[in-house]
Amino acid sequence: MSRPRIAIATCADYEELKLDDRLLAAALEERGAEARRLVWSEDEPNWEEVDSCLVRSTWDYHEKHGEFLAWARQAEAATALHNSAELIAWNSRKTYLRELAEVGVPVVPTVWVG
């Protein structure tokens, strides 16, 4: 059986994976997977070479929000995306915190500006 090939999505600002993502990659490798860095906004992945994708340090998504959401939908259509494109879109709008608070989930105190 071949090793699972897992893309770790990050942003262009990082020439290499950040420390927590490097630790994740090492843990995945220790468990028999092949982990690779994927810059969501620059790399043109051959999705046939990836079994799944983890969205991790895509901290520049807000600068190209529409493109990022389109990328997430493309990734989800091509491979196993963790989490779903729908959940990523919901989470990318920080008003999700208000939705969580409204159903009783503790969140960081927030002032909402209209």
URLINWO-V68507 format. One line per field, one symbol per residue. phi: phi as a letter, one per 20 degrees, with the letter a starting at -180 (. if undefined). psi: psi as a letter, one per 30 degrees, with the letter a starting at -180 (. if undefined). A space follows every 10 residues. Layout:
# URLINWO-V68507
phi: ???
psi: ???
This chain:
# URLINWO-V68507
phi: .fffddedfb dffdfcffgf ffffgfffff eneddcfceg ecfdfeffec eacdecdefe gffcgfffff fffffffebf ddefffffff ffeffgffff ffdnefcfgc dedf
psi: klkkjkkjka lffjflklee eeeeeeeeef ggljkkkjje fekikjffgk flkkjdhhfg effheeeeee eeeeeeffaj kjaleeeeee ffjfffeeee efggkklkkk kkk.
